[in-house]
Amino acid sequence: MAAAEAWARQEKVRKFEEFVDQRLKPDLANAIAQRDKVFEQQKTFSLDLKRNIENLERNGVTSMRSMVNLGSEVYMQAEVPDTRHIFVDIGLGFHVEFTWQEALQFISVREARLTRQIDEYTHLIASIKAQIKLVCEGIREVLQLPAEKELSPRNTW
C-alpha cells in the first residue's frame, strides 16, 4: 500500500515537473524573447530615428550624402537631394513618406504602443514566473517537504 502511494506521489511530481519543463519554461523563454524584440524596436525608433530627425531639423540639413546598406553588408553611396521628406517603415514591409514633424508625431504614437507592449510582456513574464513558483510549491507539498523560509532583505550599506 505504501509503495503504491509513493509511486502515485512520484507520478504527480513527474507530471508537475513535465508541465514546468515542457510548457511553462518555453512560454517564459518565448515571452522574454518577444519583449526583447519590442525593446529593440523601441530603441530603433526612440534613439536612432527620432534623434536623427531632430539633428536634421536642428542643423537645417536639406540635402546629404550617406552610405546605404544594400544587403549582406554591401554598401553604396547615396545622395539625398531633399531630406525634408523621409520614408518611415510602418511595419509589414510598408513605408510612408512623412515630413519631419509628421514622422516625429508617428514616432511618439509608435513609442507609446511599444511601451504598452513591453508592459504586457512584463506582466505575462511575471505571471508565468508565478505559475512556475506555484507548481514548485505543489511539488513541495506532494513530497511533504517543509516550506522554504522567506529570505529577509539584506542591508547593502
Secondary structure, DSSP 8 states (H G I E B T S, - for coil): -HHHHHHHHHHHHHHHHHHIIIIIHHHHHHHHHHHHHHHHHHHIIIIIIHHHHHHHHHHT---EEEEEEEETTEEEEEEES-TTEEEEEEETTEEEEEEHHHHHHHHHHHHHHHHHHHHHHHHHHHHHHHHHHHHHHHHHHHTT-------------
